[in-house]
Amino acid sequence: MKRAALLFVLVLFAFYLPAQETRKETLSRQEMRKKKKEEKEVKLQKQFMVVYRALLDSSFVLEADFLENKDGLRLGVRSVLNFIAVDSSVAAVQVGLDHRLGFNGSGGFTDKGKITRYKLSRNDKNKTCLLTMAMRGSVSAHLDLYFTVSAYGTATAVLSGGPFGQRFTFDGRIVPLKESNVFEGLSP
């Protein structure tokens, strides 16, 4: 009888220990999740500040991965040839194709000119930036650009105006000017 009672106690104890460890493990998992979430938030805030600083300093390039025209035709493009570059008070807008030769040497057009309006606002809650910019280019008399930028640096810019009333949407990412390696074609 003593053996049976001892065996019963040992079996209960054996089931009780893993239950306690599971409870401790669950708490540690919750703590780990909370810690990972906090680390992710800190990393996102740092990325947001890098992007915001580049926009604030007027020193960035939107390297486009996709271009969309006013009719909704969306094309995947090379970011080296399709971009909007901003350097202080000068901006360059370029659309180019690999397999064609154009006026700018990169199969498209390049317009470079002086920035006439630059207004930046940020939303700290959603970690987004909005930039409204106007430029007077060498080809076009006036271009309006509207940027929407996320904390991760992904951006959409709508370009409107120009001699033919063009409207293009550039989808890509914001890169600090120093880190960009785009090829700027010839501008008139």
N, CA, C and O of each residue as an XYZ file, in Angstrom:
752
protein
N       0.825     -1.174      0.000
C       0.000      0.000      0.000
C       0.878      1.250      0.000
O       0.578      2.237     -0.672
N       2.003      1.187      0.791
C       2.906      2.330      0.822
C       3.485      2.573     -0.562
O       3.639      3.711     -1.005
N       3.805      1.458     -1.238
C       4.361      1.604     -2.577
C       3.353      2.245     -3.518
O       3.715      3.117     -4.307
N       2.126      1.839     -3.448
C       1.088      2.388     -4.314
C       0.879      3.874     -4.017
O       0.727      4.670     -4.944
N       0.869      4.251     -2.760
C       0.700      5.660     -2.378
C       1.894      6.471     -2.846
O       1.730      7.574     -3.368
N       3.095      5.934     -2.664
C       4.309      6.624     -3.099
C       4.319      6.765     -4.613
O       4.669      7.823     -5.137
N       3.937      5.708     -5.318
C       3.879      5.754     -6.775
C       2.849      6.790     -7.229
O       3.093      7.521     -8.189
N       1.702      6.862     -6.550
C       0.662      7.823     -6.869
C       1.164      9.256     -6.673
O       0.910     10.116     -7.517
N       1.865      9.519     -5.586
C       2.420     10.845     -5.303
C       3.461     11.210     -6.361
O       3.481     12.343     -6.843
N       4.322     10.261     -6.725
C       5.339     10.527     -7.745
C       4.700     10.836     -9.099
O       5.155     11.733     -9.808
N       3.665     10.109     -9.455
C       2.976     10.363    -10.720
C       2.339     11.756    -10.697
O       2.460     12.504    -11.667
N       1.668     12.107     -9.606
C       1.089     13.449     -9.488
C       2.162     14.527     -9.563
O       1.976     15.547    -10.227
N       3.264     14.307     -8.897
C       4.371     15.256     -8.903
C       4.950     15.395    -10.313
O       5.309     16.493    -10.739
N       5.036     14.266    -11.037
C       5.556     14.285    -12.405
C       4.651     15.116    -13.318
O       5.153     15.830    -14.186
N       3.325     15.037    -13.140
C       2.406     15.839    -13.945
C       2.381     17.299    -13.499
O       2.130     18.190    -14.310
N       2.634     17.543    -12.240
C       2.584     18.891    -11.692
C       3.774     19.733    -12.171
O       3.597     20.908    -12.493
N       4.969     19.162    -12.223
C       6.165     19.908    -12.635
C       6.073     20.450    -14.061
O       6.321     21.640    -14.257
N       5.729     19.639    -15.071
C       5.625     20.205    -16.421
C       4.559     21.290    -16.517
O       4.714     22.236    -17.290
N       3.496     21.171    -15.757
C       2.464     22.203    -15.765
C       3.031     23.521    -15.260
O       2.700     24.575    -15.804
N       3.864     23.491    -14.248
C       4.495     24.703    -13.726
C       5.476     25.274    -14.747
O       5.521     26.487    -14.949
N       6.251     24.421    -15.382
C       7.210     24.892    -16.380
C       6.490     25.518    -17.565
O       6.953     26.530    -18.092
N       5.380     24.950    -17.993
C       4.611     25.495    -19.098
C       4.092     26.885    -18.750
O       4.116     27.786    -19.588
N       3.633     27.060    -17.539
C       3.142     28.369    -17.118
C       4.279     29.388    -17.143
O       4.085     30.513    -17.603
N       5.457     29.012    -16.657
C       6.604     29.925    -16.689
C       7.011     30.213    -18.121
O       7.358     31.346    -18.454
N       6.972     29.180    -18.983
C       7.338     29.353    -20.378
C       6.369     30.293    -21.084
O       6.790     31.108    -21.905
N       5.087     30.192    -20.780
C       4.083     31.066    -21.369
C       4.345     32.515    -20.987
O       4.249     33.410    -21.827
N       4.671     32.742    -19.746
C       4.988     34.107    -19.326
C       6.224     34.611    -20.053
O       6.260     35.758    -20.499
N       7.211     33.780    -20.171
C       8.425     34.227    -20.839
C       8.162     34.455    -22.331
O       8.769     35.343    -22.929
N       7.273     33.675    -22.936
C       6.924     33.920    -24.337
C       6.224     35.269    -24.478
O       6.494     36.024    -25.412
N       5.327     35.562    -23.548
C       4.631     36.848    -23.587
C       5.625     37.988    -23.409
O       5.554     39.007    -24.096
N       6.537     37.802    -22.490
C       7.554     38.832    -22.280
C       8.424     38.986    -23.511
O       8.783     40.102    -23.887
N       8.771     37.859    -24.146
C       9.584     37.913    -25.363
C       8.837     38.628    -26.486
O       9.421     39.431    -27.213
N       7.561     38.337    -26.623
C       6.765     39.025    -27.645
C       6.730     40.525    -27.387
O       6.884     41.332    -28.304
N       6.525     40.881    -26.133
C       6.479     42.297    -25.787
C       7.825     42.961    -26.076
O       7.881     44.075    -26.596
N       8.898     42.265    -25.733
C      10.239     42.801    -25.976
C      10.497     42.944    -27.476
O      11.035     43.961    -27.915
N      10.120     41.936    -28.266
C      10.299     42.014    -29.713
C       9.476     43.141    -30.312
O       9.930     43.838    -31.220
N       8.265     43.317    -29.802
C       7.402     44.397    -30.296
C       8.027     45.760    -29.995
O       8.009     46.655    -30.841
N       8.574     45.916    -28.800
C       9.230     47.172    -28.434
C      10.458     47.416    -29.295
O      10.692     48.541    -29.737
N      11.253     46.361    -29.540
C      12.443     46.493    -30.386
C      12.051     46.872    -31.808
O      12.708     47.700    -32.440
N      10.979     46.264    -32.308
C      10.499     46.577    -33.651
C      10.044     48.028    -33.727
O      10.300     48.708    -34.721
N       9.375     48.503    -32.689
C       8.906     49.888    -32.656
C      10.086     50.868    -32.642
O      10.055     51.897    -33.317
N      11.114     50.542    -31.875
C      12.309     51.400    -31.818
C      12.997     51.427    -33.190
O      13.418     52.485    -33.656
N      13.108     50.262    -33.827
C      13.731     50.182    -35.149
C      12.928     50.978    -36.177
O      13.498     51.692    -37.001
N      11.602     50.850    -36.122
C      10.741     51.591    -37.030
C      10.875     53.097    -36.815
O      10.899     53.862    -37.780
N      10.959     53.517    -35.579
C      11.134     54.940    -35.269
C      12.459     55.451    -35.820
O      12.521     56.557    -36.357
N      13.519     54.656    -35.692
C      14.831     55.051    -36.241
C      14.758     55.177    -37.755
O      15.273     56.140    -38.321
N      14.117     54.205    -38.424
C      13.968     54.268    -39.872
C      13.168     55.494    -40.280
O      13.508     56.176    -41.247
N      12.113     55.767    -39.544
C      11.277     56.922    -39.832
C      12.088     58.212    -39.719
O      11.951     59.107    -40.553
N      12.922     58.307    -38.704
C      13.724     59.522    -38.517
C      14.772     59.670    -39.629
O      15.057     60.791    -40.050
N      15.349     58.567    -40.110
C      16.306     58.629    -41.219
C      15.612     59.144    -42.476
O      16.138     60.011    -43.173
N      14.432     58.608    -42.759
C      13.670     59.039    -43.928
C      13.253     60.499    -43.773
O      13.391     61.287    -44.708
N      12.748     60.857    -42.606
C      12.306     62.233    -42.373
C      13.474     63.211    -42.486
O      13.323     64.298    -43.043
N      14.627     62.831    -41.963
C      15.819     63.701    -42.032
C      16.228     63.932    -43.486
O      16.575     65.053    -43.858
N      16.190     62.884    -44.311
C      16.529     63.027    -45.730
C      15.549     63.968    -46.433
O      15.949     64.796    -47.251
N      14.264     63.832    -46.103
C      13.264     64.724    -46.696
C      13.422     66.151    -46.187
O      13.290     67.106    -46.953
N      13.700     66.293    -44.913
C      13.866     67.612    -44.309
C      15.091     68.334    -44.868
O      15.066     69.546    -45.079
N      16.153     67.582    -45.103
C      17.391     68.164    -45.649
C      17.328     68.376    -47.156
O      18.275     68.901    -47.741
N      16.240     67.981    -47.790
C      16.102     68.069    -49.250
C      17.275     67.384    -49.934
O      17.891     67.941    -50.842
N      17.571     66.188    -49.492
C      18.710     65.447    -50.023
C      18.333     63.962    -50.112
O      18.703     63.164    -49.251
N      17.589     63.607    -51.171
C      17.117     62.230    -51.307
C      16.840     61.906    -52.767
O      16.809     62.786    -53.627
N      16.640     60.625    -53.018
C      16.244     60.148    -54.337
C      15.103     59.161    -54.148
O      15.189     58.254    -53.321
N      14.042     59.337    -54.911
C      13.000     58.323    -54.963
C      13.368     57.430    -56.145
O      13.222     57.825    -57.301
N      13.841     56.236    -55.846
C      14.209     55.265    -56.876
C      12.965     54.439    -57.186
O      12.506     53.659    -56.352
N      12.426     54.613    -58.384
C      11.151     53.996    -58.751
C      11.340     52.548    -59.201
O      12.236     52.238    -59.986
N      10.493     51.687    -58.696
C      10.430     50.302    -59.147
C       9.275     50.118    -60.134
O       9.282     49.193    -60.946
N       8.284     51.011    -60.053
C       7.119     50.963    -60.938
C       6.771     52.374    -61.382
O       6.905     53.330    -60.618
N       6.325     52.490    -62.624
C       5.798     53.737    -63.160
C       4.379     53.476    -63.644
O       4.077     52.414    -64.190
N       3.519     54.458    -63.433
C       2.137     54.342    -63.887
C       1.773     55.625    -64.605
O       2.039     56.717    -64.104
N       1.159     55.500    -65.790
C       0.769     56.701    -66.519
C      -0.651     57.110    -66.158
O      -1.297     56.464    -65.333
N      -1.134     58.177    -66.770
C      -2.459     58.701    -66.407
C      -3.589     57.763    -66.804
O      -4.704     57.889    -66.297
N      -3.311     56.810    -67.715
C      -4.331     55.842    -68.131
C      -4.356     54.610    -67.238
O      -5.190     53.726    -67.430
N      -3.455     54.538    -66.265
C      -3.423     53.413    -65.340
C      -2.503     52.282    -65.757
O      -2.464     51.246    -65.093
N      -1.761     52.454    -66.842
C      -0.810     51.432    -67.273
C       0.378     51.444    -66.330
O       1.059     52.460    -66.193
N       0.629     50.307    -65.674
C       1.681     50.204    -64.661
C       2.779     49.280    -65.173
O       2.515     48.145    -65.570
N       4.018     49.780    -65.160
C       5.161     49.017    -65.655
C       6.225     48.884    -64.577
O       6.483     49.826    -63.829
N       6.838     47.716    -64.502
C       8.015     47.540    -63.662
C       9.207     48.131    -64.384
O       9.416     47.845    -65.563
N       9.986     48.941    -63.710
C      11.112     49.634    -64.340
C      12.364     49.491    -63.480
O      12.294     49.088    -62.319
N      13.497     49.824    -64.064
C      14.756     49.797    -63.320
C      14.916     51.103    -62.554
O      14.774     52.187    -63.120
N      15.208     50.993    -61.273
C      15.312     52.179    -60.421
C      16.540     53.022    -60.743
O      16.592     54.198    -60.382
N      17.508     52.450    -61.403
C      18.714     53.200    -61.768
C      18.388     54.269    -62.813
O      19.033     55.317    -62.855
N      17.393     54.003    -63.651
C      17.038     54.920    -64.733
C      15.763     55.724    -64.471
O      15.502     56.703    -65.170
N      14.981     55.333    -63.495
C      13.690     55.981    -63.228
C      13.664     56.491    -61.796
O      13.595     55.713    -60.844
N      13.720     57.792    -61.663
C      13.867     58.359    -60.324
C      13.455     59.818    -60.283
O      13.261     60.473    -61.307
N      13.331     60.297    -59.052
C      13.194     61.727    -58.775
C      14.270     62.037    -57.746
O      14.251     61.501    -56.638
N      15.197     62.891    -58.110
C      16.305     63.243    -57.216
C      16.140     64.685    -56.743
O      15.824     65.578    -57.528
N      16.356     64.891    -55.459
C      16.273     66.233    -54.876
C      17.585     66.510    -54.158
O      18.001     65.754    -53.281
N      18.227     67.602    -54.543
C      19.482     68.008    -53.925
C      19.402     69.498    -53.624
O      19.625     70.336    -54.497
N      19.083     69.810    -52.384
C      18.986     71.181    -51.919
C      17.876     71.926    -52.666
O      16.699     71.687    -52.395
N      18.212     72.808    -53.584
C      17.201     73.598    -54.287
C      17.033     73.158    -55.737
O      16.380     73.849    -56.520
N      17.616     72.013    -56.104
C      17.550     71.500    -57.473
C      16.931     70.105    -57.457
O      17.195     69.302    -56.563
N      16.107     69.836    -58.463
C      15.491     68.516    -58.578
C      15.671     67.997    -60.003
O      15.760     68.770    -60.957
N      15.724     66.680    -60.123
C      15.812     66.030    -61.429
C      14.765     64.922    -61.476
O      14.639     64.129    -60.543
N      14.024     64.881    -62.566
C      13.027     63.838    -62.793
C      13.447     63.112    -64.059
O      13.687     63.733    -65.095
N      13.533     61.789    -63.966
C      13.949     61.022    -65.140
C      13.103     59.773    -65.294
O      12.800     59.072    -64.328
N      12.729     59.517    -66.548
C      12.066     58.275    -66.942
C      12.925     57.701    -68.053
O      13.223     58.389    -69.029
N      13.323     56.447    -67.912
C      14.194     55.837    -68.905
C      13.911     54.360    -69.086
O      13.379     53.702    -68.192
N      14.273     53.845    -70.252
C      14.105     52.431    -70.572
C      15.440     51.849    -71.001
O      16.250     52.547    -71.611
N      15.679     50.593    -70.696
C      16.941     49.934    -71.040
C      17.156     49.789    -72.539
O      18.244     50.060    -73.048
N      16.142     49.370    -73.223
C      16.298     48.929    -74.599
C      16.008     50.002    -75.652
O      15.879     49.688    -76.835
N      15.907     51.223    -75.244
C      15.658     52.292    -76.205
C      16.646     53.429    -75.986
O      17.185     53.622    -74.896
N      16.855     54.158    -77.043
C      17.715     55.326    -76.963
C      16.819     56.555    -77.071
O      15.980     56.632    -77.968
N      16.986     57.496    -76.181
C      16.156     58.686    -76.200
C      16.995     59.945    -76.220
O      18.213     59.897    -76.386
N      16.331     61.063    -76.049
C      17.006     62.355    -76.066
C      18.035     62.466    -74.939
O      19.033     63.177    -75.063
N      17.783     61.765    -73.854
C      18.670     61.889    -72.697
C      19.744     60.810    -72.645
O      20.562     60.805    -71.726
N      19.758     59.900    -73.608
C      20.747     58.831    -73.613
C      20.325     57.621    -72.806
O      21.068     56.641    -72.742
N      19.150     57.659    -72.186
C      18.682     56.522    -71.389
C      17.271     56.087    -71.788
O      16.562     55.477    -70.987
N      16.864     56.394    -73.009
C      15.589     55.904    -73.510
C      14.366     56.610    -72.990
O      13.292     56.009    -72.965
N      14.467     57.828    -72.580
C      13.307     58.538    -72.053
C      13.545     60.027    -72.022
O      14.046     60.613    -72.981
N      13.180     60.633    -70.905
C      13.415     62.069    -70.761
C      13.971     62.368    -69.376
O      13.713     61.649    -68.412
N      14.728     63.429    -69.305
C      15.272     63.938    -68.048
C      14.947     65.414    -67.989
O      15.195     66.153    -68.942
N      14.403     65.833    -66.888
C      14.108     67.249    -66.683
C      14.734     67.665    -65.357
O      14.450     67.077    -64.313
N      15.568     68.663    -65.409
C      16.268     69.142    -64.226
C      15.972     70.621    -64.074
O      15.964     71.369    -65.051
N      15.727     71.040    -62.828
C      15.432     72.446    -62.632
C      15.401     72.851    -61.177
O      15.715     72.072    -60.277
N      15.013     74.086    -60.980
C      14.993     74.696    -59.651
C      13.675     74.382    -58.940
O      12.602     74.421    -59.542
N      13.780     74.073    -57.655
C      12.598     73.836    -56.824
C      12.016     75.189    -56.440
O      12.716     76.038    -55.889
N      10.738     75.386    -56.731
C      10.094     76.665    -56.427
C       9.201     76.600    -55.190
O       8.878     77.629    -54.596
N       8.801     75.380    -54.802
C       7.975     75.214    -53.596
C       8.332     73.874    -52.961
O       8.500     72.870    -53.653
N       8.445     73.874    -51.637
C       8.810     72.650    -50.921
C       8.126     72.688    -49.561
O       8.511     73.469    -48.691
N       7.116     71.847    -49.377
C       6.378     71.830    -48.108
C       6.314     70.395    -47.603
O       5.789     69.510    -48.280
N       6.851     70.173    -46.415
C       6.932     68.843    -45.817
C       6.109     68.812    -44.535
O       6.188     69.722    -43.710
N       5.323     67.757    -44.381
C       4.599     67.546    -43.125
C       4.729     66.078    -42.760
O       4.902     65.217    -43.623
N       4.642     65.810    -41.455
C       4.768     64.424    -41.011
C       3.661     64.094    -40.023
O       3.153     64.960    -39.311
N       3.304     62.815    -40.002
C       2.290     62.307    -39.106
C       2.987     61.300    -38.192
O       3.272     60.177    -38.609
N       3.262     61.696    -36.950
C       3.999     60.833    -36.026
C       3.200     59.612    -35.612
O       3.777     58.562    -35.331
N       1.898     59.732    -35.572
C       1.074     58.595    -35.163
C       1.154     57.470    -36.200
O       1.374     56.312    -35.846
N       0.977     57.810    -37.470
C       1.029     56.812    -38.542
C       2.429     56.632    -39.118
O       2.662     55.742    -39.935
N       3.355     57.480    -38.690
C       4.731     57.470    -39.176
C       4.782     57.576    -40.708
O       5.376     56.743    -41.393
N       4.148     58.614    -41.206
C       4.170     58.906    -42.633
C       4.553     60.362    -42.850
O       4.395     61.200    -41.962
N       5.055     60.645    -44.034
C       5.392     62.014    -44.416
C       4.685     62.354    -45.717
O       4.515     61.501    -46.588
N       4.283     63.594    -45.836
C       3.702     64.116    -47.066
C       4.564     65.278    -47.520
O       4.892     66.164    -46.731
N       4.926     65.273    -48.779
C       5.769     66.322    -49.341
C       5.100     66.840    -50.600
O       4.746     66.076    -51.499
N       4.935     68.148    -50.645
C       4.420     68.814    -51.833
C       5.545     69.675    -52.373
O       6.143     70.473    -51.650
N       5.821     69.502    -53.646
C       6.968     70.184    -54.232
C       6.618     70.652    -55.639
O       5.856     69.991    -56.345
N       7.161     71.767    -56.039
C       7.009     72.261    -57.406
C       8.388     72.603    -57.933
O       9.259     73.061    -57.193
N       8.571     72.370    -59.228
C       9.863     72.711    -59.832
C       9.656     73.321    -61.209
O       8.695     73.022    -61.919
N      10.585     74.175    -61.550
C      10.604     74.780    -62.881
C      11.773     74.127    -63.601
O      12.936     74.382    -63.290
N      11.444     73.281    -64.569
C      12.464     72.503    -65.248
C      12.988     73.149    -66.510
O      12.494     74.188    -66.947
N      13.996     72.520    -67.089
C      14.565     73.015    -68.340
C      13.685     72.630    -69.523
O      13.684     73.326    -70.538
N      12.936     71.533    -69.411
C      12.026     71.098    -70.470
C      10.625     71.613    -70.201
O       9.976     72.161    -71.091
N      10.166     71.439    -68.989
C       8.799     71.833    -68.646
C       8.812     73.141    -67.871
O       9.713     73.420    -67.080
N       7.790     73.921    -68.126
C       7.688     75.203    -67.437
C       7.393     75.002    -65.959
O       7.876     75.755    -65.113
N       6.592     73.973    -65.649
C       6.195     73.792    -64.259
C       5.788     72.334    -64.032
O       4.995     71.779    -64.793
N       6.334     71.722    -62.983
C       5.966     70.372    -62.573
C       5.556     70.394    -61.107
O       6.230     71.005    -60.278
N       4.459     69.733    -60.792
C       4.030     69.556    -59.403
C       4.286     68.113    -59.010
O       4.003     67.194    -59.779
N       4.824     67.912    -57.811
C       5.104     66.573    -57.301
C       4.503     66.431    -55.917
O       4.670     67.299    -55.060
N       3.794     65.317    -55.706
C       3.169     65.020    -54.418
C       3.678     63.664    -53.938
O       3.402     62.637    -54.557
N       4.417     63.666    -52.842
C       5.016     62.450    -52.296
C       4.246     61.984    -51.064
O       3.835     62.796    -50.235
N       4.056     60.673    -50.950
C       3.564     60.036    -49.741
C       4.614     59.008    -49.357
O       4.920     58.109    -50.140
N       5.175     59.136    -48.143
C       6.311     58.309    -47.741
C       6.003     57.612    -46.423
O       5.516     58.237    -45.480
N       6.292     56.305    -46.362
C       6.076     55.544    -45.124
C       7.352     55.540    -44.293
O       8.404     55.988    -44.750
N       7.251     55.037    -43.083
C       8.408     54.967    -42.186
C       9.474     54.034    -42.729
O      10.656     54.207    -42.433
N       9.074     53.047    -43.519
C      10.029     52.103    -44.089
C      10.774     52.691    -45.276
O      11.729     52.093    -45.771
N      10.339     53.866    -45.737
C      10.984     54.506    -46.868
C      10.309     54.226    -48.194
O      10.733     54.755    -49.221
N       9.266     53.404    -48.199
C       8.528     53.203    -49.437
C       7.759     54.483    -49.742
O       7.246     55.149    -48.842
N       7.691     54.810    -51.022
C       7.103     56.093    -51.383
C       6.341     56.007    -52.698
O       6.628     55.183    -53.567
N       5.372     56.882    -52.804
C       4.634     57.087    -54.045
C       4.694     58.576    -54.330
O       4.417     59.398    -53.457
N       5.056     58.917    -55.557
C       5.098     60.320    -55.960
C       4.278     60.483    -57.226
O       4.462     59.751    -58.198
N       3.379     61.442    -57.204
C       2.569     61.747    -58.378
C       3.123     63.020    -58.992
O       3.198     64.060    -58.338
N       3.508     62.926    -60.251
C       4.061     64.052    -60.989
C       3.000     64.511    -61.973
O       2.439     63.703    -62.713
N       2.729     65.786    -61.981
C       1.757     66.318    -62.946
C       2.272     67.638    -63.493
O       3.067     68.330    -62.858
N       1.801     67.966    -64.679
C       2.216     69.199    -65.338
C       3.073     68.897    -66.535
O       2.961     67.829    -67.136
N       3.921     69.820    -66.881
C       4.788     69.642    -68.035
C       4.152     70.169    -69.296
O       3.002     70.610    -69.284
N       4.901     70.124    -70.396
C       4.413     70.714    -71.644
C       3.213     69.979    -72.238
O       2.421     70.588    -72.956
N       3.063     68.690    -71.955
C       1.964     67.920    -72.533
C       0.940     67.510    -71.487
O       0.089     66.665    -71.763
N       1.002     68.080    -70.306
C       0.074     67.747    -69.234
C       0.238     66.313    -68.752
O      -0.742     65.632    -68.450
N       1.483     65.864    -68.683
C       1.742     64.483    -68.256
C       1.301     64.268    -66.821
O       1.187     65.198    -66.023
N       1.061     63.004    -66.533
C       0.796     62.594    -65.150
C       1.406     61.217    -64.991
O       0.962     60.256    -65.619
N       2.414     61.125    -64.161
C       3.088     59.865    -63.879
C       3.061     59.609    -62.383
O       3.113     60.537    -61.577
N       2.980     58.347    -62.031
C       3.103     57.953    -60.636
C       4.353     57.099    -60.511
O       4.508     56.095    -61.206
N       5.241     57.510    -59.615
C       6.471     56.782    -59.334
C       6.263     56.016    -58.030
O       5.944     56.622    -57.007
N       6.437     54.701    -58.050
C       6.364     53.880    -56.831
C       7.739     53.276    -56.594
O       8.307     52.626    -57.472
N       8.264     53.497    -55.398
C       9.587     52.959    -55.093
C       9.959     53.203    -53.652
O       9.143     53.051    -52.743
N      11.203     53.584    -53.461
C      11.689     53.803    -52.101
C      12.557     55.062    -52.066
O      13.193     55.436    -53.052
N      12.558     55.699    -50.894
C      13.375     56.884    -50.668
C      14.758     56.431    -50.198
O      14.884     55.610    -49.289
N      15.777     56.978    -50.829
C      17.159     56.663    -50.486
C      17.876     57.987    -50.264
O      17.718     58.910    -51.064
N      18.663     58.103    -49.194
C      19.459     59.322    -49.046
C      20.328     59.539    -50.281
O      20.822     58.576    -50.867
N      20.515     60.770    -50.670
C      21.243     61.111    -51.892
C      22.631     60.481    -51.930
O      23.078     60.028    -52.984
N      23.308     60.448    -50.797
C      24.671     59.894    -50.730
C      24.700     58.400    -51.030
O      25.705     57.888    -51.523
N      23.606     57.696    -50.738
C      23.567     56.245    -50.903
C      22.989     55.803    -52.243
O      22.985     54.611    -52.550
N      22.507     56.736    -53.031
C      21.881     56.394    -54.300
C      22.928     56.264    -55.394
O      23.935     56.971    -55.396
N      22.675     55.346    -56.327
C      23.580     55.206    -57.474
C      22.766     55.140    -58.753
O      22.825     54.156    -59.491
N      21.999     56.203    -59.012
C      21.206     56.308    -60.217
C      22.059     56.880    -61.341
O      23.066     57.545    -61.098
N      21.641     56.612    -62.573
C      22.309     57.157    -63.740
C      21.474     58.292    -64.296
O      20.375     58.067    -64.803
N      21.983     59.502    -64.204
C      21.246     60.651    -64.703
C      21.642     60.905    -66.144
O      22.813     61.111    -66.465
N      20.631     60.884    -67.004
C      20.841     61.141    -68.423
C      21.041     62.622    -68.696
O      21.061     63.450    -67.785
N      21.185     62.926    -69.957
C      21.402     64.316    -70.378
C      20.095     65.085    -70.307
O      19.043     64.576    -70.696
N      20.163     66.283    -69.820
C      18.987     67.158    -69.827
C      19.297     68.362    -70.708
O      20.432     68.835    -70.739
N      18.294     68.855    -71.421
C      18.528     69.976    -72.335
C      18.956     71.245    -71.630
O      19.186     72.265    -72.280
